[in-house]
Amino acid sequence: MKLLVIEDDREAAAYIAKGLSESGYVVDQAAEGRNGLFMASSGNYDALIVDRMLPGMDGLALIAALRAAEVRTPVLILSALGAVDDRVKGLRAGGDDYLVKPFAFRELLARIEALLRRGSGSAAATKLRVGDLEMDLLTRGVARGGQEIELLPREFRLLEFLMRHAGQVVTRTMLLENVWDYHFDPQTNVIDVHVSRLRQKIDKGFAKPLLHTVRGAGYCLRPE
Amino acid sequence: MTRLLRTNAFRLAALYLALFAASVLALLAFIYFSTADFIERQTETTIDAEITGLREEYADRGLAGLLEIIHSRSTTPHGGSALYLITDPALQPIAGNLNAWPRARQIRPGWISFPVDIKTRDGPVSSTAIASVFVLHDGFRLLVGRDLRDASAFRGRITRTLAWAALLTVALGVAGGLFMTRHMLRRVEAVNRTSERIIRGDLTQRVPLTGSGDEFDQLAGNLNAMLDRIERLMLGMRQVADNIAHDLRTPLSRLRARLEVTLLERPDAARYGEALRETIAEADHLLATFNALLSIAEAEAGSRRETMAVVDLAEVARSVAELYEPVADDKGLALAVEIDPGIAVHGDRHLLSQAIANLLDNALKYAPDGRVTLRARRLVGMARIEVADSGPGVPADRREAVFDRFVRLESSRSTPGNGLGLSLVRAVARLHGGDAWLEDNEPGLRALFTLPLADSRALPATRNAA
């Protein structure tokens, strides 16, 4: 998997590149907007990480130019501007995800994984399966090992998100944004409570747990 | 003085004066002409009446009788201005107080005007006279006239009077205009002086009010209200800066100390790992505080106002309640939800969610047991969110203070939190045109915030709880 990091802050770029390389990605860097656009236009990358404020060319303009040139590489926008309007503007310009600075590296990694998975495209599926856990998106039925599991609507959406990102680390912020559509950090661990309820329903009574807590990062649903 | 000339007020006064003077002059001219005309007509009417009388005398008593009357009238000073003359067909005077037939010019059929010398106590004075001529039988002529000396003197007096009146009017107008301009300029000047002092940095200055409630007072009132708001914002900013200095510096120095001490200890890999994890947790806490501060600042600045839309507060409250329901359950608390259907407000869904979440967060954090109630009510003209708990509550004298940034009760120091939750609630309520406050729930605490209702027809069709 090849990634391009377009970021003018040398230190931040080096740190992101190092972290991503250690996670098994091949990383190129561009420190300036026009150069970044030129490299990204080649279409050789699986995902782009673009800082919003860049010398030479604004990050959003860069993304808009890429999309106009029909380059569909998924883009993660990095920005110090974190208001809802700023996110909306970034996503409208053609970004696929938006991460506010300062961020935890695990958060960035989790979101990149999610973006790459989205790129491989399995959205049209009507059934999701992780190990012996099955979800029917049409009947909204969930079963594990043939045993039906009753879920509340919100629990269903939470599980659906986890199953669509099976095998990846999903952060609390990602869950809050995607399942609840909230863009703030609640002071208490509300997400943990919801996840542990879900875990009660899908893991209790089964030998192998599916829903794992990843310390300092979030959760991961994987069959093992 | 040049400044005076440049001012709008002066221009207005000058324009007003010009219009005023023009209308007064027109009025005076009208008075003059109608008065002069009246005097002339009156003279002519008198002459006409006299001729009619004399003609009757002539018909009764013939030329001899007429001569007698003219003679007597000419010798007795009759008003002093009457002129008579009877001539034979050769225009030789027979009787009357004119020496000869005058060299006259006709002004109208039957009317003539001529110069005449009038004898007065101070000697002869030349004047103008008008007269009517009546032809008797046998070519004799009768001239009856009036010397216009009195009339023209009267006319002269009127002219002088009117001229003085016009002059006085203009003088009064100029004085009044200057006075008004000065007066208005003084009020504007007061605003300018205050503004200049404020620009120089003294934000406590206010524009003086006269208490008359006129436009200047309204302007001054609005300026003062604006200054009050600016001062409040500045104060808020300063407070934030102070708070940040205190409440972010403390954890930052703690973080730095921890790293330094770890280095000094010559630790093993496990100790390093632990120290780093602690540091990350501390940094995360700092970031959360920082984000909360930014949210409050953003709500207070009101920059989100443009993106507001009509939202269903009932839906927002229900959604947040659902987020917190398992948390309450875990703590063994009952979360009761009483929500009126369809509460349309004009607002920002994210901020409103966050405000309600903060209130629930507090209630669930501090209530040791019992029940937490979330109410969303549609009252007359406003919506009210209420979160009631049966916890230890907040003493009455601290119920305002806890809305300030970073203010936490001594008793709550041990629980996690940054002391920013209620600050955000109030900022959000005020951003929406409402307010937030605390009440005694006897026992426990009731946190309330209100916001004005919007037109419920603007509400999108209620979504099904999916």
Interface residues (C-beta under 8 A of the other chain):
Chain A: G82 A83 V84 D85 P102 A104 P153 R154 W180 Y182 H183 F184 D185 P186 Q187 T188 N189 V190 V193 H194 R197 G216
Chain B: R277 I280 D284 L287 A288 N291 L294 S295 E298 R304 T307 S319 E322 L323 Y324 P326 V327 D330 D348 H350 S353 Q354 A357 N358 D361 L364 K365 P416 G417 N418 G421 A465 A466
